Every structure is written in C-alpha cells, then in structure tokens.
Amino acid sequence: MDWMIVHLPIAGVEIMAWKLVLIGLTVGVIGGFFGVGGAFMVTPALNVFGFPMAYAIGTDMAHMAGKSVVATIKHRKLGNVDMKLGLMMVIFTAAGIELGARLIVWLEAIGRCGPVVRIVYMALLFGLGSYMIYEYVKLRRRIRNGETVDDAATSRLAKRLQSICLPPMADLRVSGVRISIWIVGAVAFATGFIAGFLGVGGGFIRMPSLIYIIGCPTTVAVGTDLFEVMVSGAYGAFTYALKGKVEIVAAILMLAGAAVGAQFGTLATKYVKGIVIRLYFAITMLLAGVSVVFKHVASVFRYQYEDAARPFIEAQMGKGTLSLPQLRDWMLLHKTEFSEWLAGQSAAIQHALRMETVWNNLAGWLMLGSACALSLVIVLKMVRGILYERRLRARTVAADRV
Amino acid sequence: MESVMAWLTHLNSNHSLGYAILTVTTMSGLGLVVGGLIEFIFWALGIRYGKIDIEP
C-alpha cells in the first residue's frame, strides 16, 4: 500500500491518497445536496490527518473552488440557480465579509478572538439546527392532518418581508418571489458579516436565510447558495494560495472525489422533498455544533500549556510579549524544540497537551464520521429515486402500448 | 511526479501570484472537465434532469 502514500511538501504532510479522495467524495455529496461548501467538516478532518490549520483551510478553499463549479452547473440544469438573486447577493456578501474580517482582527488584537468566535458559532449551529427541526416537525404535523404544504415561502417572516414595497423591487422568477433589493442586500450583508466573522464560507447560514427570510424554495436556496460558494471559494483559494497556504496536490485529490460526490448530491435533490432536505441539514448543523463544543474543550487544555510555554518561547525568540498567533506559529514551525521543552515539563502540562489532541481528534472524527454516514444516506436516496423513476417510466411506456 | 512536486514547491515559495493563479485555474478547470465527464456518463446511463416530485 506504500504506493498510495503521497508526500505533500508544501504542508509537510504524508497521507494515504484514498483518505483525501474519501473526504472530497463525502463533502461533495453533502455540498451538492445542501448547497454548502462544507468547510466545517473538511477543515477538522484535514486537521486530524495532520494538516496544520492554515493549510487545512487553504486546501479546503481550493477544492471548494472546483467542486462548486461542478455542483452549480448541475443545479443550473435542474433549474435551481437564481442567477439574478445570486449576483445581487455577491456584492453585499463581499462587503459583509470584509466588515466581519475586520472585527476578527480587532478581537485578535485584544486577545478574545478564539472563545468569542466559538461561542457565536455554537449558538448559531444549535439555534438554527433546533429551529429547523422544530419547523420540520410542525410542517410534518400539518401534512399528516391533510393540509397541502407549499415548500416555498412557508415562513411568516418571508411573507411579511415580501409584502414590504420598498423600491427598487426585484422580480426573482426562478425563486417565484418579488422582494425589495434592500431586503436582499441586508440579508446578504448580514450573512456575509457572520461568514467573515467566523472565517467560513457561510453556506450553512446563507441557505436557511434564503429559505426563511427571502422565501426561496429549498432546492433554489441550495442552488443559489452554491453559486455564491463558487465565487467565495475561488476568492478564498486565491488569497490563501497567495499566502502559500494551499497544498494543491491534496486539493486536486479531494476534487477528484468531490466532483463525483457533488453530482450525486445534486441529483439527489431531485428525488428528496424540500422539507426532508431541511431536516438532514438541521441534523448536520447540530452535529457540527457538538464538534465545536469538543473544539472548545480542546482549547481549554491548549491555553494551559500555551501559558506555560510562553516564557520559554519568548526567551527563544529574544522578543518581549508575543501575541497568541505568534506563539502558535512558533510552536508549529519548531516542533522539535517544543517537544524537547515539553519532555522536561510537569505531568499536568503534558496531560494538557494530550487532552487537547484527544478532544481535537474527537471533533475531527465526529465530523468525518457524520459526513460519511450522511453522504451514504443521500446516495441511497438518490439510487432509490433513480430506480423509482425508471419504474414509473416503464409503467408509462407499458400503458401507452395498451 | 517528483519533478512536478518540486516545481510546485518552488512556485509556492518564490512566485506566490503565479501559484495563486495556477491554483484557481487548475481547480476551476478540473471542476469543469470532471463535471462534464460525469455529465456524459449520466446521459449515457439515461438519467434525465426533468423534475419529479417524489420522496422514495
């Protein structure tokens, strides 16, 4: 099996090629199905397999740039991409991302970045996930009582916002919505701001916003969001590559899996009802929330050994007080020196490092395991859908003959 | 393969703009090619794009 090992000199990692293809395949299925980039799954998974965090994010962005092209083209063929809405949103999203990123820089400067971001992330994932499950249960009950439930504009908020006549108004034919451009802009700006603040693509927040605030049908929300992911992925890949943080060979291997997975995921949206897509999405968000909790626990242990290592690192660098990113950069670049220092430390410090690794790995494996399980369910739905459609077609042909 | 890796590493360290352009074009181009290829396979298998409202 040695031939399957790839050496990635840019990130300084050796990894079995199938692991990268598998990550790409699973996240491709999920991305195509939900209309998200899937950074919240890929980044921890790559990190577990030994990629330093910056390279994990950069490589993920690069594979996302390719994967979203595949998924957007396919969604467009299915009539799920509202180009007018997507293009309008891109401009406001970019402004929001910029403001969010500036807030992060300020939080980093005052040393509060990590915990604040994680808490906001957890609140969003658990809040949105729980709301979507509540909404699903409510709609299911109405369907069981014999009511006809329209997938589009089911939220009262969307209907109320659509009734506001604030010119200029946008006629979004694909979405079947007429809404003020200012409302679209405000939604795009807010979702962009959150994306920039959390340092993610933002698909997980944009997709439900398109459904519950703008009032798009679920499949159009998925397709239009992917269009945005395509633009933001290309931009993200460019900036990270400019900083030298993209492992292009790993991104290509992931894309090989993701391109296939995205086709499966996109095709599956044809066979699964909108509210079921929302249910799966909600479950994914809750699992991602649990993974962020694990990450938060890991960070508590990290702070313990970082505090202890600070005087040693500052002495090694011959500088005064170092910022947290500088401290982490040194530890990343001087693994041998850090290990030597650690060997002479108390059992409590060594335990903190071990526990940080354990919790980080738990978070990564949880995301990887959920991604594999979820993509398997989606592929099974797709296969059942194709077979069902074939049976329907065969029955129609037989009826025509009679 | 090793020479390609060495060239990529060199490009990454010395020509960051070139590396960034190469990354974006390679990924988008590959996405188009692989997507087109699978599209053809789906077409050959007779999987159509017409929407059907079912939940199997």
Chai-1 contact restraints between the chains, C-beta under 6 A:
chainA,res_idxA,chainB,res_idxB,connection_type,confidence,min_distance_angstrom,max_distance_angstrom,comment,restraint_id
A,P9,B,M5,contact,1.0,0.0,6.0,A-B,restraint_1
A,P9,B,T9,contact,1.0,0.0,6.0,A-B,restraint_2
A,I10,B,T9,contact,1.0,0.0,6.0,A-B,restraint_3
A,I10,B,N12,contact,1.0,0.0,6.0,A-B,restraint_4
A,A62,B,T23,contact,1.0,0.0,6.0,A-B,restraint_5
A,A62,B,M27,contact,1.0,0.0,6.0,A-B,restraint_6
A,A65,B,M27,contact,1.0,0.0,6.0,A-B,restraint_7
A,A65,B,S28,contact,1.0,0.0,6.0,A-B,restraint_8
A,G66,B,M27,contact,1.0,0.0,6.0,A-B,restraint_9
A,G66,B,L30,contact,1.0,0.0,6.0,A-B,restraint_10
A,G66,B,G31,contact,1.0,0.0,6.0,A-B,restraint_11
A,V69,B,S28,contact,1.0,0.0,6.0,A-B,restraint_12
A,V69,B,G31,contact,1.0,0.0,6.0,A-B,restraint_13
A,V69,B,L32,contact,1.0,0.0,6.0,A-B,restraint_14
A,V70,B,G31,contact,1.0,0.0,6.0,A-B,restraint_15
A,V70,B,G35,contact,1.0,0.0,6.0,A-B,restraint_16
A,I73,B,G35,contact,1.0,0.0,6.0,A-B,restraint_17
A,K77,B,Y49,contact,1.0,0.0,6.0,A-B,restraint_18
A,L78,B,Y49,contact,1.0,0.0,6.0,A-B,restraint_19
A,A234,B,V24,contact,1.0,0.0,6.0,A-B,restraint_20
A,A237,B,T23,contact,1.0,0.0,6.0,A-B,restraint_21
A,A237,B,V24,contact,1.0,0.0,6.0,A-B,restraint_22
A,F238,B,A20,contact,1.0,0.0,6.0,A-B,restraint_23
A,F238,B,V24,contact,1.0,0.0,6.0,A-B,restraint_24
A,A241,B,Y19,contact,1.0,0.0,6.0,A-B,restraint_25
A,A241,B,A20,contact,1.0,0.0,6.0,A-B,restraint_26
A,A241,B,T23,contact,1.0,0.0,6.0,A-B,restraint_27
A,L242,B,S16,contact,1.0,0.0,6.0,A-B,restraint_28
A,L242,B,A20,contact,1.0,0.0,6.0,A-B,restraint_29
A,G244,B,N12,contact,1.0,0.0,6.0,A-B,restraint_30
A,G244,B,S16,contact,1.0,0.0,6.0,A-B,restraint_31
A,V246,B,T23,contact,1.0,0.0,6.0,A-B,restraint_32
A,I248,B,T23,contact,1.0,0.0,6.0,A-B,restraint_33
A,L255,B,L30,contact,1.0,0.0,6.0,A-B,restraint_34
A,A259,B,V34,contact,1.0,0.0,6.0,A-B,restraint_35
A,A259,B,G35,contact,1.0,0.0,6.0,A-B,restraint_36
A,Q263,B,I38,contact,1.0,0.0,6.0,A-B,restraint_37
A,K273,B,E55,contact,1.0,0.0,6.0,A-B,restraint_38
A,R384,B,P56,contact,1.0,0.0,6.0,A-B,restraint_39
A,G385,B,P56,contact,1.0,0.0,6.0,A-B,restraint_40
A,Y388,B,P56,contact,1.0,0.0,6.0,A-B,restraint_41
